[in-house]
Each structure stands twice: as structure tokens, then as C-alpha cells.
Amino acid sequence: MATIALRQTSAHASRASSVLLGLAGAAGLALYAANDNQSSYKYSGSSSNGNNNNNNNNNKNNGGNYIKALFGATTAANINNAMCPEGKKYADFQEVYNDIAKKVRDEDDADRGAGRYGLLVRLSWHASGTYNKKENSGGSYGGTMIYSPESTDGANAGLEVGRDFLAEIGVKYPWISRGDLWTLGGVVGVQEAGGPKIPWRPGRVNATDESKVPANGRLPDASQGASHIRDVFGKYGFTDEETVALIGAHCLGRCHTWRSGFDGPWGPSPNMFNNAYYVELLKEWRVRDWNGPKQYEDVETKEYMMLPSDMALKEDSVFVKSVKKYAANQDLFFADFTKAYVKLLENGCTYPRGTKYFEFKTLDEQEN
Ligand code: HEM
């Protein structure tokens, strides 16, 4: 059993009441839980007439001549214009942030002390990790994970727990799209776990059918090595350094045998966002002797785990340079992670030039 170092913040002392659900919301949620697919649950943020959050976007909506003129007819089909839902401002999104954060706080003891931080960050990443830069397809824009085959992709096993976690908030705020809700959930996960501020922009629009769902196979396979990781993250458009910075999110959460087959947390503080992943990775590891897929255990305590793909970052002569840098300098990790994570969440979304980012206050900041 792993030792979990719990974060001590005023947030843990004063547990806020959970999000209140209206009757209509509860009914929608029940449907969602019973059958997690598009026909049963729609909190459509389809705001194709919405205004951008800081500039007039009327001439840039959905396809149209403007886009064709800019990008040419062949690519126009893949341009996903991000537009803030009409009439919504920073304060509206901070309210959604707060409801997610309060629910996270209420479930701080869940998942053997890991809480929900990791679950939400993984949901945001898998929602975005279907992107292909060359085709400019996939990504978080359409919130396509409710559709097959993405919903049944083995790589997404267990993420229905994250989608269900956020569903009641989607019901309460029907104007927010799935892509916005899931990526905002990731921002909450990072920030409430003590990580850096993640600048975020709204405007993703719900896909209403399966037509935009990419084929499975764009997410990485944990049993593979450096060349696979480089190939997968290269297709998203990330450098080696950005790739290593992103995977540092494995400081949060844990593996679950019922989801991925793997088991355990990466380190002693799965509810804290910090550079512990790299520090742990540089310690001594050996193959775990067990009935499951190949994974590693730390020699010192045997309480923590690494995936073969994690070990590849240490074994590859280029990746390991970034691992060492981030293990030695948490501020650098925070800065690089922030840039790469913002890029990940926005891959495939097209914002009008100059669209401002929102930076949300944590619950602790609002209380103190
Ligand atoms: C080579 C790349 C990666 C591989 C192979 C990989 C694989 C995995 C696997 C197998 C799990 C366990 C799932 C479970 O059993 O619940 C997991 C969890 C997780 N991954 Fe990754 N991952 C990768 C990159 C990333 C990136 C880029 C992020 C975020 C930016 C991320 C964030 C997380 C988080 C936070 C968890 C914990 C989830 C929870 O606690 O429920 N991973 N990952």
C-alpha cells in the first residue's frame, strides 16, 4: 500500500458543500450515467452564432468564404473556429471552475488518497490527444469522446468516470460545450493540486454526430518505448522537450488494473502537482514480479510504479536530458508544462488572432 502525502491547505479543512443539482439536471445526469452516449446526454454548447470573448467574430463563423479565402477550399473543412458562447464572460467560466473545484475538494479522499485531480487531467489530455497536426483533425474541439469508436477505445478505459464526474456540471451550465468542460476540468486538476496557472480559452463546439471522430490509435501505448512516444507526440506537433514536460503530469493520480491493467501511483504525492515524477524516475527501478503487464517498481520502497513508456524517458539519450532538467528545477518544469499543456488543449482549435486567455483563481485564492 503506497504512502500518500496529503496536501495541507485550508481547502481541506473547510469542505465546501457540493454542487447543487436542479431536478432537471439530476434527470439529465441519470440518463447520462445509464447510457453514456450521445443520444442520452446533450449539454450542447453549439454556439455557432456566439461572439468571441474579446473581438467581433461575426465574419469568421463556420466554414464560409472568409475561411476558404484564408486557408483554401481543401482545408476549410477541418478548420474549427472557437467562439466564446454568446454573452458569456470570464466570471461565468470562473463559476464553472469553482463548481468543478468544489466537487474535486469534496472527493479529495477518493481513489485511495489520489483524489480526482489526475482523473480530470487525464480526461483533458485524452480528449485532446486524438489530434493529428498534418490532417488538422481530432483534438478537444468537438468533445467527440462520447461517440464510438473513441468512447470504446481501450486507451480511454475508465474515462467515463471523469465524464460522469463532470456531467452534473455540464447539466447545470448547459451553455458550456463538452470540449470546454473537459479541458477546463484539466485546468482545475492542475491548479487545485498546487500546479501552475494554466491560461485557458473557451469556444469549442460540440460535435453532433460521429463524422468527426478520428480512428482509434492516436494515443500512446504504455508498453512501448522511445521511438513510439516520439512518433505519437511528433504527430501532435510536440518536440522531445515538450513531450517530456507533458508526461510530468504523471505526478498526479495512479494506474488502475481495471482500467489499463497497470497498478499504482508514480510517487508519494498523487494529489499534488509538482516535479516528483522526474525525481522518482531518476531513482532505481526494477521490473515488478506480478501477474499483470510489464511495469516497474521502485527498489527502495516497492510502493510506486513506472510504465515501460515512463522508463523510456530515462533510457533515451535525448529525453533523459529534459528529465534531469525538470527533476532539478520545478519552476522550469511548471513553465514548460504550462506552455505545452495549453498547446495540447488547443490543438485543432482555431482562435481569432488576439483572443485573450482566462486565468482562473483557485478556491484557496478566493478564500484567503
Ligand atoms: C507516452 C505517453 C503516455 C502514456 C503511455 C500514458 C499512459 C497512462 C496510463 C497507462 C495510465 C493509467 C490509467 C489508469 O489505469 O487509470 C495513465 C494515467 C494518467 N496519465 Fe498518462 N500516459 C502518457 C502521457 C500522459 C500525458 C501527456 C498526460 C497529461 C498531460 C498524462 C496524464 C495522466 C494522468 C494525470 C494519469 C492518472 C489518471 C488517474 O489518476 O485516473 N499522461 N497514463
Residues whose N, C-alpha, C, O or C-beta is under 5 A from the ligand:
A	BS01	HEM	G118 L119 V121 R122 W125 G158 P220 D221 A222 I229 L246 I247 A249 H250 L252 G253 R254 C255 H256 R259 S260 F262 S309
